[in-house]
Amino acid sequence: MGKLYILFACLLWSLAPFFIKRLDGLIDGISLSFIRFVLGLVVIFIVNLTCHRVFGTKRLQMKLNNKWIWIGGVSIGINYIFFNWGIILTSASVGILILQAQVIVLGILSAVILKEGITRTKISGFSMTSAGILLVAWDGQHIRGLLESKCFFGNLLMFCAGICWAWYALAQKILSKDMKPMESLFNMFIIAALVVSVPMLFVLKIQWLLIGSELPSLLLVGILCSGISYVFFSSGVKITEGMIAGILINSMPLFTIIIAMIVLNEKLSLTSLIGAVGIIAGITIFLKKKRFALLAV
């Protein structure tokens, strides 16, 4: 059952680029980030309240006095902004593959800050994933044309989103010793909503008259991709071996590519396809027997 929970969570996360692209031009990336965090918080709170009343589980508590809560909250807040902007400028399939750099950056941060060992297996996974990301970003284009393209800037934003996610995931790893994943996530989402609310006041752009037709997309990207997905993933991780869960996580870019091909009519070139295989294989090797934090999409 845990494996199905993780796969379902990855399927929900893979829907985020589709919903965000439908909202292009109707709402700015920062305001969208704020709404996603608020809706995610509402879902997490309702699920926790229901479990508390039915099963007697512990209520979520606000614990904002830990520096890693703030580091994780600020990081995931910026991650959402970069992701929402970046995925608009590039294709969903390529963007989500570039985002997988997050796992490699997390490995580097873990080695530097947590003093985790660097093994040959990790180096192999790092090299394979890095090569795959470079292939996907390059996609056989001329260097000058690549640097001037809108997709290149979008891919750069997705890479930056991956770096921010790595800091959030590092905070989750550190906090997991004293807090349950959903509790730390709940507090980080509060910080993230506060962080993105400040710049939102200056760039607020919501086409209220036009967004009505896409209101379902706005609600679903928050409720499904920023709320229910985390609930299922957290539940699945508790009862699934770390290595198996790590392999299952790779289903997210695969789901995204399939959905992008069917719904958005996107196509992967041979170069990007080879890069995608390298990224997924590299991450599988890198995550072997490794624990991980809740994803952020």
C-alpha positions in Angstrom: 0.0 0.0 0.0 2.9 2.4 0.8 4.2 2.0 -2.8 0.8 3.0 -4.2 0.7 6.0 -1.9 4.1 7.2 -3.2 3.1 6.6 -6.9 -0.1 8.4 -6.4 1.7 11.4 -4.8 4.2 11.5 -7.7 1.3 11.4 -10.2 -0.3 14.4 -8.5 3.0 16.3 -8.5 3.4 15.6 -12.2 0.1 17.4 -12.9 1.5 20.7 -11.5 3.2 21.9 -14.8 -0.1 21.3 -16.7 -2.2 23.4 -14.3 0.4 26.1 -14.1 0.7 26.4 -17.9 -3.1 26.8 -18.1 -2.9 29.7 -15.7 -0.2 31.5 -17.8 -1.1 35.2 -18.2 -3.9 35.0 -15.6 -1.8 35.1 -12.5 1.8 36.0 -11.6 4.1 33.3 -10.3 4.4 34.8 -6.8 0.7 35.2 -6.2 0.2 31.6 -7.5 2.9 30.4 -5.0 1.0 32.1 -2.1 -2.3 30.5 -3.1 -0.7 27.1 -3.4 0.8 27.3 0.0 -2.5 28.5 1.6 -4.5 25.7 -0.1 -1.8 23.2 0.9 -2.0 24.3 4.5 -5.7 24.0 4.5 -5.6 20.5 3.2 -2.9 19.4 5.7 -4.8 21.0 8.6 -8.1 19.4 7.6 -6.5 15.9 7.3 -4.7 16.3 10.6 -7.8 17.5 12.4 -9.8 14.6 10.9 -7.2 12.0 12.0 -7.1 13.6 15.4 -10.8 13.3 16.0 -11.1 9.8 14.4 -7.9 8.1 15.4 -6.7 10.3 18.3 -3.5 11.3 16.5 -1.5 14.3 17.8 -2.5 17.7 16.6 -0.1 19.8 14.5 1.6 22.6 16.4 3.3 25.8 15.4 7.0 25.6 16.1 8.6 28.6 14.5 11.5 29.0 16.9 13.8 26.6 15.0 16.2 28.1 12.5 15.9 25.1 10.2 12.1 25.7 10.0 12.9 29.2 8.7 15.7 28.0 6.3 13.3 25.3 4.9 10.4 27.6 4.8 12.2 30.4 2.9 13.8 27.9 0.6 10.6 26.2 -0.4 8.9 29.6 -0.8 11.6 30.7 -3.3 11.5 27.2 -4.9 7.8 27.6 -5.7 8.4 31.1 -7.3 11.2 29.8 -9.5 9.2 26.7 -10.4 6.0 28.6 -11.3 8.0 31.1 -13.5 10.4 28.6 -15.0 7.9 26.0 -16.1 6.0 28.6 -18.1 9.1 29.5 -20.1 10.2 26.0 -20.9 8.5 22.7 -21.8 7.0 20.7 -18.9 9.0 17.6 -19.7 12.4 19.3 -20.0 11.8 21.6 -17.0 10.9 18.7 -14.7 14.1 16.8 -15.8 16.3 19.9 -15.1 14.6 20.1 -11.7 16.1 16.7 -10.8 19.4 18.5 -10.1 17.8 19.0 -6.7 18.8 15.5 -5.6 22.4 16.0 -6.6 22.6 19.4 -4.8 21.1 17.8 -1.7 23.8 15.2 -1.8 26.5 17.8 -1.9 24.9 19.8 0.9 24.6 16.6 3.0 28.2 15.9 2.5 29.4 19.4 3.4 27.0 20.2 6.3 26.0 16.8 7.6 29.4 15.2 6.9 27.8 12.3 5.0 30.4 10.2 3.2 31.0 10.4 -0.5 31.1 6.9 -2.0 32.0 5.8 -5.5 28.3 4.9 -6.0 27.3 8.5 -5.2 29.9 9.9 -7.5 28.7 7.6 -10.3 25.1 8.7 -9.7 26.2 12.4 -9.6 28.2 12.2 -12.8 25.4 10.3 -14.7 22.7 12.7 -13.6 24.8 15.8 -14.3 25.6 14.6 -17.8 21.9 13.9 -18.4 20.9 17.4 -17.2 23.4 19.0 -19.5 22.2 16.9 -22.5 18.5 17.9 -21.8 19.4 21.6 -21.4 21.6 21.6 -24.5 19.2 19.5 -26.7 21.5 19.8 -29.7 21.2 23.5 -30.1 23.8 26.0 -31.2 25.4 27.6 -28.1 24.5 31.2 -29.2 20.9 30.2 -30.0 20.7 28.3 -26.7 21.8 31.2 -24.6 19.4 33.6 -26.3 16.3 31.3 -26.1 13.4 31.7 -23.7 13.7 28.1 -22.8 17.2 28.5 -21.6 16.1 31.1 -19.1 13.2 28.8 -18.0 15.6 25.9 -17.6 17.9 28.1 -15.5 15.0 29.0 -13.3 14.2 25.3 -12.9 17.8 24.6 -11.9 17.6 27.4 -9.3 14.3 25.9 -8.1 16.2 22.6 -7.6 18.9 24.3 -5.5 16.2 25.9 -3.3 14.5 22.5 -2.9 17.8 21.0 -1.8 18.1 23.4 1.1 14.5 22.7 2.0 15.1 19.0 1.9 18.3 19.4 4.0 16.2 21.2 6.6 13.7 18.3 6.5 16.4 15.8 7.1 17.8 17.7 10.1 14.4 18.3 11.6 13.3 14.6 11.1 15.3 13.7 14.3 12.8 15.7 16.5 9.7 16.3 14.3 7.4 14.3 12.1 7.7 15.2 8.4 4.1 16.6 8.2 4.7 18.7 11.3 7.8 20.3 9.9 6.2 20.7 6.5 3.2 22.4 8.1 5.5 24.9 9.8 7.6 25.5 6.7 4.5 26.1 4.6 3.5 28.8 7.1 6.9 30.5 6.7 6.8 30.1 3.0 3.4 31.7 2.7 4.6 34.7 4.8 7.8 35.0 2.6 6.0 35.0 -0.7 3.3 37.4 0.6 5.7 40.3 0.8 6.8 40.5 -2.8 3.3 39.5 -3.9 2.1 42.9 -2.7 4.4 44.6 -5.3 3.8 42.3 -8.3 0.2 41.2 -7.7 -1.3 40.4 -11.0 -4.5 38.4 -11.1 -6.9 38.6 -14.0 -10.0 38.0 -11.9 -12.4 38.5 -14.9 -10.5 35.9 -17.0 -9.4 33.5 -14.3 -13.0 32.2 -13.7 -12.7 29.7 -16.5 -9.5 28.4 -15.1 -10.5 28.5 -11.4 -10.5 24.7 -11.3 -6.8 24.7 -12.3 -6.0 27.2 -9.6 -7.8 25.2 -6.9 -6.4 21.8 -8.1 -2.8 22.9 -8.3 -3.0 23.9 -4.7 -5.3 21.2 -3.3 -3.8 18.3 -5.2 -0.2 19.3 -5.9 0.6 21.2 -2.7 -1.7 19.4 -0.3 -3.1 15.9 -0.9 0.2 14.8 -2.6 2.2 15.5 0.5 -0.3 13.7 2.7 0.0 10.5 0.6 3.7 10.8 0.2 4.3 11.2 3.9 2.1 8.2 4.6 3.8 6.1 2.0 7.3 6.8 3.1 6.6 5.6 6.6 5.8 2.0 5.4 8.2 1.7 2.4 11.9 0.9 2.3 14.1 3.9 1.5 15.6 2.3 -1.6 12.3 1.3 -3.0 10.8 4.7 -2.3 13.8 6.4 -3.9 13.2 4.4 -7.1 9.5 5.1 -7.1 10.2 8.9 -6.9 11.6 8.6 -10.4 8.1 8.0 -11.6 7.3 11.7 -11.3 9.4 12.9 -14.3 8.1 9.9 -16.2 4.5 10.8 -15.4 5.2 14.4 -16.4 6.7 13.5 -19.7 3.8 11.2 -20.6 1.2 13.8 -19.5 3.1 16.6 -21.4 3.1 14.4 -24.6 -0.6 13.6 -24.4 -2.1 16.9 -23.0 0.4 19.6 -24.1 1.6 17.8 -27.3 5.2 18.1 -26.3 7.9 15.9 -27.8 11.4 14.9 -26.5 14.2 14.9 -29.0 16.6 12.0 -29.1 19.2 14.1 -27.2 16.8 14.9 -24.5 15.5 11.3 -24.3 19.1 10.0 -23.8 19.6 12.7 -21.1 16.3 11.7 -19.4 17.5 8.1 -19.2 20.8 9.3 -17.7 19.1 11.5 -15.1 16.7 8.8 -14.0 19.4 6.1 -13.9 21.8 8.5 -12.1 19.2 9.4 -9.4 18.3 5.8 -8.9 22.0 5.0 -8.2 22.4 8.1 -6.0 19.4 7.3 -3.9 20.4 3.7 -3.3 19.8 2.9 0.4 19.3 6.6 1.0 16.6 8.4 3.0 15.1 11.6 1.6 12.8 14.4 2.5 9.4 15.3 1.2 9.5 16.6 -2.4 8.4 20.1 -3.3 6.6 20.7 -6.6 
